[in-house]
Amino acid sequence: MIGSKGIWYMLIAAFTFSLMKVSVKLVSHLPAVEVVFFRSLVSLVLSLFFLFRSKVHVFGNNKKLLLMRGVCGALALTMYFSLIQQIPLAAAASMQYLSPIFTAVLGVFIVKEKVSWKQYIFFGVSFIGVLLIQGVDARVSLIHLLIGVTSAVFTGLAYNLVRKLKTTEHPLVIILYFPMVTMPFAGIYCLFNWVQPQGLDWLVLFMVGTLTQIAQYFLTRSYQLEEVSNVSIVNYTGMLYAVVFGLLVFGESYSWLSYTGMGLIVTGVLLNILYKNRLKV
């Protein structure tokens, strides 16, 4: 299991996503939707280039599910980028790591996975962690909590749709539908709310798009090759990166209660993943 391609792909995705989060926070003075627009533009160009190079049909087979995956991904990412810009990096990352909970719960209906009462207890532990962070950190408001949880819901839905599409679509086709859905709406927003990037902002915006594209590809391949519960645990290496980058790059610090909250979030989800893995033995 440890040496499987799915595990290694998730390790690459987690580290690359962490670098992307740092890039997003570096341009906090720009609207989140504008950052999403540039991320989508880079993703569109790269996806089309590699799709044409691989001679893969651009629009895929199951267009309905692909569009749904694109919409869910667009909503999740826009809210998450906004959250990263507004609150400390590790706090934002910890809320997004709730997504495996919603992946599991929504998986009951979408991919017919089973969830036991013990797993709901584990989910409760994670939510207590989120409430603890929001309660003790003045930088995290109730609005931030709602944005973070909603983003995690849409992320969980998107992951399940990736699982549904694994046998019918090329990974780059799945990724392509995100910018195809996002760019028209983000573009209209930018027309009326444009903030001019300055100097190195352009390079950072390019890095947001490039890093996300790389991370999305490896994450998509990981979920296509392995069960969600098998690879989700590896994604939590990103929590460590968020704490370290937040401290070194942005000088962010936390109280011990905030760290406890983050620990509860990770513990609850990891217990769920370990429990599911044990059932398969």
N, C-alpha and C positions, 0 to 999 in steps of 0.2 A: 504493500500500500504506500509506504513512505517513498519508494523509488518510482512510483507510477507517474506517467506524464501529467495526469490530472493534478496531482499534488504539486509538482514543480511549476506547472502553469499558474496555479493559484498563488504560489510564493512570489513569482514574478509580478503578477497582477497586484498583489498587496503592496509591494514596495513601490511600484510605479504609481499606483493610486496615491500613495502618501506624498510622493514628489509633486503630483498634480495638486493636492490640497494646499501644499505650501505655495505653489504658484498662484492659486486662486486667492489666497489670503494676501499675497504681495500686491494684488491689484484691488484691494478692498475699496479704494476710492472710485472705482468704476461700478456701475449698476450690475447686479448679478446676471440679469437677462442679457446684457451686452457681452459679458464674459461667456455666457452660454452660446451666444450667436457666433463668436469667434471660434469657440470649441467645435461647434457644429460645422462651420465652414471648413476648418482643417480636416475634420473627420470625413466630410463629404468628398473632398478632393482626394484624400488618401484611399478611401474606400473604393471610389470609382476607378482610381488608377490600378489598384490591385485586382479588382473584379475584372476589369477589361484585360489585364495582363494574364489572369487565370482563365479567361474566356468563360466566366460564370454568368448566367442569366441575372441581370441586375435586379429585377423586380421580384424574384423568388416565385414560390409556388403557392403558399398559403398567405395571400395578401392581407386577409382580414386579421389573422393573428399577428402578422408582422406589423401592421398599422397599430394594433393595440399595444404591442411591445414598444413601438416608437413613442406613442403617447405617454405610456407609463414611465418610460425612461426620461422623457423630456420634463414631465412634472416633477419627478423625483430629483433630477439633477438641478433644476432651477431652484427648488426649495433648499437643496443641500448647499449649493454654492452661496446662496443668501445667508444661510446659517453659518457657514465657515467664515464669511466676511464679518459677521456680527458678534460672534462669541469666541472664546478660546478654542484653539484647534483641537485639542484632545476631547473637550466637552462636546464639540460638534461631531467628532468621529465616533464617540461612544454612543451617541443617539442613533447614528446611522447603522451601528452594529446591532441594532434591534431588528434589522431587516430579516435575519434568519428566522426570527420568531414568526414574523408575518409570512415568510416563505413557507414555513411548516404548516401554519394554520390555513393559509390559502391553498396549500398543496393538497389538503383534504378534498377540496372541491375541484381543483384543476387537474392534478396528476394522480388523484386517488390515493394519496399517502395517508397513513393512519397516525393519529395523535392520541396518546393515552392521557389519563388524568395526572400521572406523574409529570409529564411534560408541561402541562399547564401550571403546575407548581413551579417548575423551573422558569417558565415565562414570567410568573409573578415575581420571582426573585430579581429578574432583570428590570422589570418595571419599577420595583422599589428603588433600585439603583438610579434610575432616571429621575424619579421624584426626589431622591436625596440630593442629587446634583443640583436640580432646579431650586430646591429648598435652601441650600447652604451657600450657593454661589450667586452673589448679587448681579453678576454679569450675565446670568442665564434667567430670562423671564419666562412667564407662563406662555407667552406668544412663541418664544423660541422653542419651548417644549413641544407645543402643538405643531410647529413647522417641522421639527425633527422627527416626531412620530409619524406624521403624515407622509413625509419623504420616505421613511422606512417602509411604510405600507405599500407605496407605489413601487419601491425597489423590490420588495418581496413578490409583488405581482409580476413585475418584469422578469424576475428570475424564473418563476414558474412557467411563464410563456416561452422563455428560452428552452426550458426542458421539453415543452410541447413541440417545439420546432426542431429539436435536435436531429430527427431522422429525415427531415424534408428540406432543410435549408443550409446553405453554406454560412459559416460564421460571419463572413464579411457582409453577406446580405442582411443578416439580422442586425448587425451594427449599422449598416447603411440607412435603415429605416428611422434611426434616431435623428440624424440631421435632416432627412427628407421631411419629417414631421415638424421638427423644431424651427428650422430656418425661416419659414414664412411668418410664423407668429412672432418669433424673436425679432425678425427684421422690421416688422410693423412697429413694434415697441420701440426699437432703436431710432426709427425715423422721428419720433416725437420726444424721445428722452435721451438723445445722444450726448455722451460725455467724451470729449476728445482724448484718446490715449496720448501719453507723452513719453518721449525717449525710450527707455527700456521697457515700458509698458507693452510695446509691440512684440518684443521678444518673449516676454512672460506670457502674453496671450497666445502666441504661437506654441509655446511649451505646454500650456494647458491643453490645447487641442491635440498635440502630438502625444503627450504622455497618456492622456485619456484614451486615445485610439489604441495605443500599445496595450494598456491595461485592460481595456474592454475586450480586445481580441483574445488575450490569454485567459481572462475570466470566462468568456464565452466557451472557449475550447475546454476549459476545466470542467464547467458544468455539463458539457456535452459528453465528456469522457467518463465522468464519475457521478455517483449519486450526490445530491445536494448535501446530505448530512456528512458525507465522507470528506468533502473538500472545504466546507464552510469553516471548519475549525482552523484551518491554515490561514484563512483570511484575517484572523485576529492578531497576527503578527503586526498588522497595520496599526493597532492600538499603541504598541510600544513606539513605533515610528512617530506617531502623532504627538506623544508626550515628549520625546526627545527633540523633534523638530520644533515643537512649540516653545520649548525651553531655550534651545540654542539660537533659533532664528528670530523669534518674536519676544523672548524674555518672559514667557508666560509661566505662572506658578499657580499651585492649587493648595487648598487646605487638605488635611488628612481625611476629612469627611467627603470631600470631592473625590479623592482617590478611592475611598471606600465605595462610593457610588459607582465609579467606573469599574471597580473590581466586581461588584455585584452584577452589573450588566454582563460582563464577560463570563462570570461564573455561571449565571443562569443559562446562557446560551451554550456554553461548553458542556454543561451537565446534560442538556438536551441532546447535543450531538453525540456524546459518549454513550448515553442511554440508547439511542437509536443504533449506534454501532454494535452495542452488546446484544441487541435483539437479533442481529443478523448473524452472530457467531453460531 
